[in-house]
Each structure stands twice: as C-alpha cells, then as structure tokens.
Amino acid sequence: MNPTIKPISIVLKEAREGKGISLEEAYKATKIHPRILHAIEEGTTLGLSHVYVKSYIKIYANYLGISRQELDRYFHLPVVPKEKKIKLDVSSIAGKGERIQGLVGPMILPNTPFLVGFLKKAAVVLGIFLVLVIVFKSFPKKGAVSPKKEKAVPAVSASLKEDAGKGSFAKIGDTLRLTIFTEEDNWMQIKADGKVVFKRILKKGTSETWQAKDNFELWLANAGIVKLELNGKILPSIGRRGQLLKSVVINREGYTINK
C-alpha cells in the first residue's frame, strides 16, 4: 500500500517555514504576490484558473528546493479504477437450477417459468415507464418563458466596470497597486502616473507589481495572455491572444482602451 501523500499546499508551507523564509521574502524571489502564495499554502485558488495555479506552484516549489520528481507525484497521482458493473443474466436459466452472477457473487435461482415470465414483464414495464418520463420532460412546462438569446459581447470593450459600479476597485486617495501575470514571455511597457516604470519582456509564469497615485498606462504585445489585478481584485480580460494594445489606461474605475 502506498504511503499517504500530504497535500502539496502543506508540503510547500512546511518547506518555507523549515527554511525560515517569510512570504515577503518568497515574493521578492519568485515575483508571486504574497496573497497568492498564502492562498496556495492554504489550499485555495482565489478564483484563478488551474493553469495559473499549477504554474505558480511549480515556480514556488523550485524556489523552495522541491525536486521536479517529487512535485510530479502531486500532478500525476494514480487514478483508482471504477468498479465494473456486473450484469444479471437470466437468459440461460435451464435445468433444475442455474448460476446467476449477482453483485455479491454467484447465486442459485430455481428454474420456474413464473420467475422467467415475471422478469421479462418487469423489463417491458420499466422500458415503457422510462419512455414516458423522457416524453413528458420534453414538453415545455405551462407558463414557461423561453430564454432570450443574449447578444454577443465584443472581445474588447471600450470601458469595463466591476459589478459594484464605478469606484469599486479603490477609494479616492488610496494608492493604486497593479499586478500583472503572464502565461508566456510577453513584452510590455508600464507607465505609473505618466512615468515609465517597466519596459521589457515579462518572463513566462511570473508577475510584477507597481504602485501609482492616479493611473497606469499599459502597452502590451500580447493582451490575451495576461491577468491583471488592481488593489487585490482581478480585472476582466482586456483582449484576445496575440492582440497588440498600445494604450490601456487603468484607474480606480477599471480600465479604458484608447484606440
């Protein structure tokens, strides 16, 4: 029997604490936001996709010295096969008694015409019942209203807001904190309050965080492979994979794409 494997979240947390490393120190080395590192150690995902979480875990594990072979154990655990269903076969009943394969092993049923006839009739009744159920469900319920088709949403909106409305990302006077994560190597330029703070390639699977008083302006070579987080809240997707955006302005209300 294989020994019990600890959850990867506990393994990572124990490795970090064993080395005496703080979350802030781990953030500086991995460029993964402390809030995301804490969530990984607690076994939560903060709504991030499985691809992002898996990438973060690989970077974090490598930083903590966990080998690739050991990490692979958590991503390639053996799948326990499902139990096979055993059919009950009564078609071969003959003689004084026949063995019928049941759920708990072979059973002996007496060879009686009544039993065979009863089972056949029960199968027919069950089949008719299932057909009636399917037909009944296919009819629309009385008073039911057909759902209206929603209009397709453009891939890129001119202005996007969170459900709570404008101003919900940050209060007036609060410092704006922008974190960008990229799935692949991605060239970008970031301006904070009009000053260039980043102008190069952001490496695959890494993130950077900047601060601004009023706004940020982004130039992204590939808008579809980035995830933006403003003051701890994830922003909606800003573009398609391979799309070049030259002027994305981010402020307390969300973001605006200038053409």
N, C-alpha and C positions, 0 to 999 in steps of 0.2 A: 504494500500500500504506500502510495506517495505521501511524504510528509506534508502537513498543512502549510500552504504558502501564504505569507502575510500579504495584505493589500499593498499595492505599490505606494499609496499615499503614506502609510505608516513607515514603509521602508525608507522613503525619501526624508520624512521628518526625523526619524531616528538617525539617519546618516548625517543630516545637517547638525542636529543637536550634539551628536557624538564628536563632531569636529569643532564644536563651539562657534559655529557661524550663525550670525543673525540674518533675518530676512532682508534687511537693508544691505548687508554685505553681499548676499547672494544676488540681489537685484543689480548692484553695481557691476558684478562679474558677468551675469547672464543677460542683462538688459531686459529681464522679465519683471513686470511690475510686482511689487511686494504683495498687493492684494490678490494677484493671480497665483503667486507662489503659496500664499496662505490657503487659498481655496483648493489648490492641488493637494496640499498636505491634509486638508480636512475631507478630501474625497468628493468635493463639489466642482462644478464646471462654470458657474456664473453665466450660464446660457451660451457659452462658447461652443462651437461645433467640435465634433470628435477629432477632426483633422488638426485644429489648433491645439487642443488639449494634448494630443499624442505628441505633437512637435515640441510643445513646452516641456513635457515630461522627459523626452529624450535629451533636450539641452540641459535640463536641471540635473538629470541622472549623470550625465557626462561630467558636469561641473563637480558633483559630489563624489566622483570616483567609482560609480557603479558601472561594472563592466557591461558591454553590449550583450554578452551571452546571458548574464543574469537578468538583464532588462527584458530580453526576448522571451523569458519564461512567462512574463506577465501579459505579453501580447499574443502568445501562441500556446495558450493552455489547451490541453486535450479536451475534445468535445465528448461528453458522455453520450453514447448512443441511446436513442429512444427504444423503449421496449416494443418488440414486434407484437402485433395483434394476431391472435390465433383464431382462425375461422372455425365455426362449429359446423361440421359436415354431417348431415343426416341422410344424404342421398344413397349411401351404401349400406343402409340397415337391411340385414338379411339373416336368416337363420334364427337360432334361439337367442342370440344376443350379439351386438356389435360394439366395438370400442369406438367412442366418440371423443375427439380431442377437445377438451374444455380449457378454461383459464387456469385450472389447478392441476391439470394432468389428464390422463385417460380415464373415462368413466364408462360404465356399462349401463345401457338402457335396454329395456325389454323390447322385443320385436312385436309391436302391436300395431295393426292397421289404424286403429283410432289415433295413436300418437302421431303417426306419419301424416295422416289427413289433417289433424289439428294444426300441426306446424306449417303445413302448406297453406291452409286457410288464413292462419295468422300472418304469414308473409304477404299474402294478397291484400288483406285488410290494411296492414301497415303501409304498403305501397300506395293504396288509394288515399289514405289519410295524408301522406306526405305530398301527393299531387294536389290535393285540395288546399293544403296550407300554402303551397307555393302560388297557386292561382289566386287565393284570397289576398295574399300580400301584394300581388301585382296590381290590384285595383287601387286607385288613389282614394284616400280617406275623404269622407264628406266634409266639405268646408276647407279642405286643404288648399293652400295657395302655392302655385309653382314658384320656385325661387327665381328671381330675376338674374339675368346674366350681368355680371359686373364688367365694366369697361376695362380694357387692358391698361395697365399703368405704364407710362414710359419708363425706359431703362434709367434715364437720368432726369430728375425733376429740377426745375429752376430754383425751388426753395423747399426745404423739408423741415418739419417741426415734429417734436415728440407729442404723444397723445395728450399730455398735460397742458400743451399750449406753449406759446412763446414765453421765453424767460425761464423755462423749467430746467435748463441744463446748469445754470449758475445764476446766483443772485447778483444784482448790481453791486459792484465794489469787490466782489470775490475774484481771486486770481484764477485765470483760466489755465487748466492743465490738460494738455493734449498728448495722448499716447497713440502711436501708430505701430501696428504689427503687420508684417508682410509674409505671404506664403512662399514667395520666391524672391531672388535678387531683384531689387527694384530701385531705379534712380529716382530721386525726388529732391525738391527744394522746398524748405520750410522757412517762412518769414513770421516772426513774432513781433507784432506792433510795427511792422514795416522793416524790421531788421532781419537779415538772413542769418539763421542760426544752424542750418543744416543744408548741405548741398553736395550730395554724393550718393553712392549706392548703399541702400539699407540691405544687409545680408538676409538671406532666406531664413525664416523661422525666428527672427529677432525682432525686438521692439525698441523704440526710443520715446522719451517723454520730454516735453518742453513746457515752459510757462509763458504766459502773456497777460498783459493788463486788459487789453480790449479785444484783440482778434488775432487770428492766424491766417496766412495765405499760403496755399499749397500748389505745387506744380508736380504732378505725378505722371511718370512714364507709363504705368500700368495701373489704372484705377480699380480694376476688378479683383485684385489680389491683396488688397489692404483692408484692415479692420481698424476703425477709428473709435477712440474712447475719449470723451470730453468730461472732465471732472467726475470720473467714475461711472459714467453712463455710456453705453455703446450706441454710436450713431448708426442710422440706416446706411445701407450700401450706397456708394456715390457713383458707381459706374460699372461698365462691363469689362470683362477680361480683355486685355490688350488695348483698352481705350486710353488715349492721352488726354489729360485735363491740365490746362495751363493756369487756371485761376479759380481756385476753390477757396472762398472766404468763410471762415468759421468764427462765430461769435457766440454770445450767450443764448441766442435764439435757435441755433442749429448751424446749418451751412447753406451757402448760396453759390451756385456755379455761374460764373460770368463768362459769356461767350466772346 
